[in-house]
């Protein structure tokens, strides 16, 4: 009887260990490799940087989220573990949480993955303005005082704020370069959100940041007639679709956002083209106005780049075909 009890206890331990391991594995969400090359020139991204609160509900793709998180606070020097955002004394005291409709996740930079923290949607607690609850992604910046040893309370508050500012500006620039909309949220009940997340006493919420595709339509060309174009436009399946084609230097990667069956935004997310860049700047707006590539001509003096961008958009729209 004693041996039977021992066997039953051992079997129960094995079952519990297996269940815990399976649950832990389920909590981990791998991310695609982040894009670390190409993209919009820095000075152009700075010129485009702004706060935008009018966000579309269109989901942000996993590829874009992966690159966004790496740009925010990812590791850019693997040999030392240092990151894209500076940190006082390399404390790395700020954690980045990702709130989405499917739950709350913690970004783990070293493994470049997400770890599920909650299965519930906490976006409405991340800001008091109504648009926050509808944003496809809300980043929540949490300071961990235990990573700042020997720092006074004032120093912890100061460096938590500055380090969060570095990360949020990285996000602003990434969004500007990828034609996403974003705004930092300071009007929120930080203590209530911390309780909702289940943070211990040595961690506190600093800010949140809402991110999504801009809800406003692309600015029309002076001679464009959007209403007439939209009436005759083909219908596409809603979503964000990517395509690529070889440009003058390397592949040009685009992302096409479709909402309510219409092309709402065309973004060049990766390129290594040099000047002239008029094709990369002008064609996406013209394609959105034309609801496709038909009738959109190459930019004079940038034929190879233009043809590659148009082909990349055609590939993306092929995936959106009903």
Secondary structure, 3 states (H helix, E strand, C coil): CHHHHHHHHHHHHHHHHHHHHHHHHHHEEECCCCCCCCCCCHHHHHHHCCCCCCECCCCCCHHHHHHHHHHHHCEEECCCCEECCCCHHHCCCEEEEEEECCEEEEEECCCCEEEEEECCCCHHHHCCCHHHHHCCEEEEEEEEHHHCCCCCHHHHHHHHHHHHHHHHHHHHHHHHHCCEEEEEECCCCHHHHHHHHCCCCCEEEEEEEEEEEECCCCCCCCCCCHHHHHHHCCCECCEEEEEEEECCCCEEEEEEEEECCEEEEEEEEECCCCCCCHHHHHHHHHHHHHCCCCCCCCCCCCHHHHHHHHHHHHHHHHHCEC
